[in-house]
Amino acid sequence: MNFLTLIGIEFKKIRRSKILLILAVAAVILWVPSILNAKMNFGMQAVGISPENNFFIQGFLGMAWFMFPASMVVGTVLLSQTEKANKGILKMLALPISTAKLCMAKFVVLLTLAAIQILMMTGMYYISAAISSRTQDYSFILPTLFVLKEIGLIFLSAIPMIAFFWMLSVCIQTPIFSIGIGLASIVPSVLIINTKVWFAYPMSYPFFVITSEYGKLATNLDTAQVELIPWIPVAIVITIIALGISCLRFGQAERR
C-alpha cells in the first residue's frame, strides 16, 4: 500500500467525525467579536494603523494565539482517537504496513485539517469584513494577495507546533491529559514572544509571526521582527524530533 493510498484511507476515516464541525465552529466564534466591535478599529489610528488593517490583525492575533492552536490540540486528539474507539488501530497494525508510514499519513491529514481551518477563518474574515463595512460605512476588506500571504505565513509557522501536538497525542494515551497539556502549552506564548529565545518554543511561532506583521503595519508601534536565523534551523530540528518520536511511539501501547 503506497503512501498516497494510505492518506486517502485516513481521510475516509474522518468523514463522519466531528473534527470539521469543531473547526468550523471555532472559525465562526473567532470573528463574532470583530463584527460587534468594528467601530473600535477607528480609534487605533493613534498607533499608525488603518482601521481595515487593524480589523484584520486583531482578528488573526486572536486566531494565532489561542483559537487556532486550541483547535489543533482538540483536532489532533480526535484524529488520534478515531481508530481507538472501535479498536480499528489493532486491525491497521495487523496489516503489513510500516507504523511510521501510518503515523506520517495521519500527520499529513492533520496538516490538511489545519489548512482547512485557516481557510475557514479566512472566509469568515471576508464575511465579517463585508458585514462590518456595511454597518460602519467603511471598507474593511483588504487585498486578496495580502491576506493570502499572511495566512500562508501562519500555516507554515504552525507546522512545528502541530508536530509537537501530534507527538503529545501519540505519547499520552489519556485524551484528557493530552488536551490539558496541549492547551496549557499555548498560554505562555504571550510571554515567550517577548523573550530572545522565542524560537525555541514552537507554540509561539504563529503568534510571533502575526505580531511582527502588526509592527510593520502600525507605524507608531515597535514589535520584534522575524529573524530567519536561528528560527528556521531550530524549527526544522523541532519538527524532525517531534515526528521522529511520534513514529517510534506510534502503536506501541496497542501492541502490548
C-alpha positions as semicolon CSV with decimal commas, in nm:
position;residue;x (nm);y (nm);z (nm)
1;M;0,000;0,000;0,000
2;N;0,160;0,325;-0,110
3;F;0,165;0,641;0,096
4;L;-0,097;0,830;-0,109
5;T;-0,343;0,541;-0,078
6;L;-0,284;0,536;0,296
7;I;-0,355;0,909;0,318
8;G;-0,678;0,856;0,122
9;I;-0,787;0,589;0,370
10;E;-0,715;0,823;0,661
11;F;-0,933;1,093;0,506
12;K;-1,220;0,845;0,468
13;K;-1,198;0,764;0,838
14;I;-1,271;1,122;0,944
15;R;-1,559;1,189;0,705
16;R;-1,816;1,114;0,974
17;S;-1,618;1,257;1,263
18;K;-1,694;1,590;1,429
19;I;-1,349;1,733;1,363
20;L;-1,452;1,956;1,071
21;L;-1,758;2,076;1,265
22;I;-1,540;2,176;1,559
23;L;-1,300;2,361;1,330
24;A;-1,589;2,543;1,162
25;V;-1,748;2,648;1,493
26;A;-1,414;2,786;1,613
27;A;-1,379;2,986;1,291
28;V;-1,722;3,144;1,340
29;I;-1,668;3,222;1,710
30;L;-1,337;3,392;1,631
31;W;-1,487;3,668;1,417
32;V;-1,811;3,746;1,605
33;P;-1,638;3,993;1,844
34;S;-1,475;4,167;1,546
35;I;-1,816;4,237;1,395
36;L;-1,962;4,358;1,725
37;N;-1,663;4,585;1,796
38;A;-1,593;4,705;1,443
39;K;-1,627;5,070;1,545
40;M;-1,330;5,039;1,781
41;N;-1,092;4,997;1,486
42;F;-1,120;5,368;1,410
43;G;-0,967;5,451;1,748
44;M;-0,644;5,266;1,666
45;Q;-0,520;5,527;1,421
46;A;-0,317;5,672;1,710
47;V;-0,070;5,383;1,672
48;G;-0,047;5,447;1,300
49;I;-0,259;5,162;1,167
50;S;-0,558;5,195;0,936
51;P;-0,899;5,061;1,050
52;E;-0,903;4,786;0,785
53;N;-0,553;4,665;0,879
54;N;-0,640;4,672;1,247
55;F;-0,961;4,477;1,182
56;F;-0,761;4,206;1,007
57;I;-0,470;4,194;1,252
58;Q;-0,681;4,191;1,569
59;G;-0,887;3,900;1,441
60;F;-0,584;3,698;1,335
61;L;-0,399;3,779;1,657
62;G;-0,678;3,601;1,846
63;M;-0,662;3,319;1,595
64;A;-0,283;3,274;1,608
65;W;-0,254;3,299;1,985
66;F;-0,530;3,068;2,104
67;M;-0,820;2,974;1,877
68;F;-0,616;2,804;1,605
69;P;-0,370;2,624;1,838
70;A;-0,653;2,513;2,068
71;S;-0,848;2,377;1,771
72;M;-0,539;2,187;1,660
73;V;-0,496;2,037;2,008
74;V;-0,853;1,910;2,011
75;G;-0,843;1,804;1,644
76;T;-0,516;1,618;1,696
77;V;-0,652;1,418;1,987
78;L;-0,976;1,342;1,799
79;L;-0,777;1,227;1,499
80;S;-0,563;1,006;1,721
81;Q;-0,875;0,859;1,882
82;T;-1,068;0,781;1,563
83;E;-0,937;0,427;1,540
84;K;-0,903;0,358;1,911
85;A;-1,276;0,384;1,972
86;N;-1,355;0,063;1,782
87;K;-1,005;-0,085;1,814
88;G;-0,951;-0,014;1,446
89;I;-0,588;0,065;1,518
90;L;-0,530;-0,302;1,604
91;K;-0,654;-0,402;1,259
92;M;-0,430;-0,147;1,092
93;L;-0,129;-0,262;1,289
94;A;-0,201;-0,622;1,186
95;L;-0,155;-0,525;0,820
96;P;0,190;-0,532;0,658
97;I;0,218;-0,154;0,683
98;S;0,500;0,042;0,840
99;T;0,380;0,209;1,159
100;A;0,596;0,509;1,072
101;K;0,421;0,540;0,737
102;L;0,082;0,516;0,907
103;C;0,187;0,780;1,160
104;M;0,303;1,018;0,888
105;A;-0,016;0,965;0,687
106;K;-0,218;1,078;0,987
107;F;0,012;1,379;1,027
108;V;-0,047;1,479;0,665
109;V;-0,422;1,460;0,732
110;L;-0,368;1,679;1,038
111;L;-0,179;1,939;0,834
112;T;-0,462;1,935;0,581
113;L;-0,715;1,995;0,858
114;A;-0,501;2,286;0,978
115;A;-0,502;2,436;0,628
116;I;-0,879;2,385;0,604
117;Q;-0,940;2,567;0,930
118;I;-0,717;2,857;0,830
119;L;-0,916;2,884;0,506
120;M;-1,240;2,870;0,708
121;M;-1,115;3,153;0,927
122;T;-1,010;3,349;0,620
123;G;-1,353;3,300;0,468
124;M;-1,509;3,422;0,793
125;Y;-1,277;3,723;0,782
126;Y;-1,417;3,827;0,445
127;I;-1,773;3,771;0,565
128;S;-1,707;3,968;0,883
129;A;-1,528;4,245;0,693
130;A;-1,819;4,270;0,449
131;I;-2,073;4,291;0,733
132;S;-1,865;4,550;0,921
133;S;-1,817;4,751;0,602
134;R;-2,196;4,776;0,567
135;T;-2,258;4,866;0,931
136;Q;-1,974;5,121;0,957
137;D;-1,994;5,259;0,602
138;Y;-1,621;5,196;0,559
139;S;-1,441;4,924;0,363
140;F;-1,260;4,679;0,592
141;I;-1,174;4,438;0,309
142;L;-0,803;4,406;0,231
143;P;-0,646;4,290;-0,100
144;T;-0,658;3,914;-0,153
145;L;-0,285;3,875;-0,216
146;F;-0,203;4,042;0,116
147;V;-0,445;3,816;0,304
148;L;-0,313;3,502;0,131
149;K;0,044;3,597;0,219
150;E;-0,045;3,640;0,586
151;I;-0,237;3,315;0,619
152;G;0,039;3,133;0,432
153;L;0,294;3,257;0,686
154;I;0,070;3,148;0,973
155;F;0,028;2,798;0,828
156;L;0,398;2,744;0,760
157;S;0,497;2,874;1,103
158;A;0,243;2,641;1,267
159;I;0,392;2,316;1,129
160;P;0,642;2,265;1,418
161;M;0,365;2,338;1,669
162;I;0,132;2,087;1,505
163;A;0,412;1,827;1,504
164;F;0,454;1,883;1,878
165;F;0,080;1,844;1,943
166;W;0,080;1,524;1,735
167;M;0,367;1,389;1,943
168;L;0,168;1,461;2,260
169;S;-0,137;1,274;2,132
170;V;0,074;0,973;2,034
171;C;0,279;0,957;2,354
172;I;-0,001;1,037;2,601
173;Q;-0,273;0,774;2,581
174;T;-0,527;0,953;2,804
175;P;-0,708;1,211;2,585
176;I;-0,794;1,450;2,868
177;F;-0,428;1,471;2,973
178;S;-0,313;1,522;2,616
179;I;-0,566;1,802;2,564
180;G;-0,484;1,958;2,901
181;I;-0,109;1,967;2,839
182;G;-0,161;2,094;2,485
183;L;-0,389;2,379;2,593
184;A;-0,161;2,468;2,885
185;S;0,134;2,495;2,646
186;I;-0,046;2,763;2,443
187;V;-0,090;3,018;2,721
188;P;0,280;3,109;2,777
189;S;0,315;3,216;2,413
190;V;0,219;3,573;2,505
191;L;0,517;3,596;2,739
192;I;0,763;3,392;2,537
193;I;0,735;3,603;2,220
194;N;0,884;3,889;2,422
195;T;1,200;3,691;2,502
196;K;1,511;3,631;2,294
197;V;1,451;3,253;2,290
198;W;1,102;3,261;2,137
199;F;1,228;3,044;1,851
200;A;1,277;2,752;2,091
201;Y;0,903;2,737;2,170
202;P;0,701;2,623;1,866
203;M;0,364;2,713;2,019
204;S;0,466;3,080;1,995
205;Y;0,552;3,074;1,623
206;P;0,212;3,168;1,468
207;F;0,153;3,439;1,729
208;F;0,503;3,582;1,684
209;V;0,463;3,594;1,306
210;I;0,134;3,783;1,314
211;T;0,262;4,014;1,590
212;S;0,565;4,105;1,380
213;E;0,329;4,184;1,091
214;Y;0,135;4,410;1,327
215;G;0,456;4,610;1,385
216;K;0,502;4,650;1,010
217;L;0,150;4,783;0,960
218;A;0,141;5,011;1,267
219;T;0,394;5,289;1,206
220;N;0,392;5,402;1,571
221;L;0,419;5,053;1,718
222;D;0,750;4,873;1,761
223;T;0,740;4,493;1,767
224;A;1,013;4,231;1,731
225;Q;1,066;4,115;1,375
226;V;1,118;3,762;1,250
227;E;1,482;3,664;1,204
228;L;1,515;3,355;0,986
229;I;1,837;3,256;1,163
230;P;1,821;3,080;1,408
231;W;1,444;3,038;1,375
232;I;1,426;2,820;1,062
233;P;1,701;2,571;1,163
234;V;1,556;2,537;1,513
235;A;1,203;2,494;1,376
236;I;1,320;2,220;1,139
237;V;1,501;2,036;1,419
238;I;1,197;2,057;1,650
239;T;0,970;1,925;1,374
240;I;1,203;1,635;1,291
241;I;1,244;1,539;1,658
242;A;0,869;1,556;1,727
243;L;0,781;1,349;1,421
244;G;1,064;1,104;1,492
245;I;0,935;1,041;1,844
246;S;0,580;1,011;1,711
247;C;0,682;0,749;1,454
248;L;0,876;0,550;1,713
249;R;0,596;0,558;1,969
250;F;0,300;0,516;1,733
251;G;0,114;0,192;1,804
252;Q;0,341;0,078;2,087
253;A;0,069;0,091;2,351
254;E;-0,169;-0,117;2,134
255;R;0,092;-0,385;2,077
256;R;0,133;-0,454;2,447
